[in-house]
Amino acid sequence: MATAHQAKTLTHLQIAKIAVLTDLSENAANSLRFAAAIARGHEASIVLAHAYMPSSCAYAAPEAEMVLQSLDAERQRLKTRLLDEARVPFLRGIRCAVLLIEGTPKDLLEKLKDADLIVVGTSGERGLGKATLGSTAETIFRSSSVPVLTVGPHCNCRGAEETALNTVLYATDFSAGAAIALPYALSIAEEQGAQLVLLHVASDKNVPFSFDRSMASAEPLEALHRLVPNSAGLKSQPMCIVGFGMPNAVIIGKARNLQARVIVMGARGAGRFSSVVSHFGGGTAYEVAANAECPVLTVPTA
């Protein structure tokens, strides 16, 4: 678990380079807006990046010269679209470069190892009442060694007022994996002047009544209050909440009720309280990222 000293010394994170991985779709603009909000708060630069596989029709050309011309035309078309995206009005004043490579999303991640944050948006796919991130976003989500801000299929923000990060929800099971994400929640909340909400989710199997829940909440609630030192440069005192139920459902529900603009969580669970049933490195993190109505920042373990 992160100590108060750790939280104090790691509040000011150096987020200098943000990589936004885009598929150049209309939905990708959402992720770019959120990246811009974080970039302004941390005075960071943005790299707008895209990986592509050459169209198969290019190789159907009868001569090698025509193949090269076709491939070059496709690359120029994609680069022009990236440059156009980099000139949108809400990026004005932010240093923005573009990166275009021929390859897969994993190839793109290799080129962006020096980024402090990866941002990826997706329209997702819906089936059986459940959202998914889509193959590209899921590859990035599961493969990146850099923290990933996922703007999932239920995030429908359009304007700047909707991307203002005024409430940050940090979900923790008090494990080492969850503690890694705490400095990110603190840093974003401080830089954005946002309300920080600390949430711990416990199983409700053995605490069906309100009195029992109140008793069961006491120790984790006290632990939540100890996570953030009084000297942290936050605009207001953090709000601490203990919820009961399935972690992914509680996290998503609390974020919705509190109108959180970003959820921050670690990549791995198995905390010190036996009632915790979350496994942030497995299904919970993915379920939250795929179904939350706001972006989800997942910080992987080292």
Secondary structure, DSSP 8 states (H G I E B T S, - for coil): ---HHHHHHTSS----EEEEE--SSTTHHHHHHHHHHHHHHHT-EEEEEEEE---GGGGG-SSHHHHHHHHHHHHHHHHHHHHHHHT-GGGTTS-EEEEEEES-HHHHHHHTTT-SEEEEE---EEETTEEE--HHHHHHHHH-SS-EEEE-TT----SGGGS---EEEEE--SSHHHHHHHHHHHHHHHHHT-EEEEEEEE--TT--SHHHHHHHHHHHHHHHHHHS-TTS--SS--EEEEEES-HHHHHHHHHHHTT-SEEEEES----SSTT----TTTHHHHHHHHH-SS-EEEE---
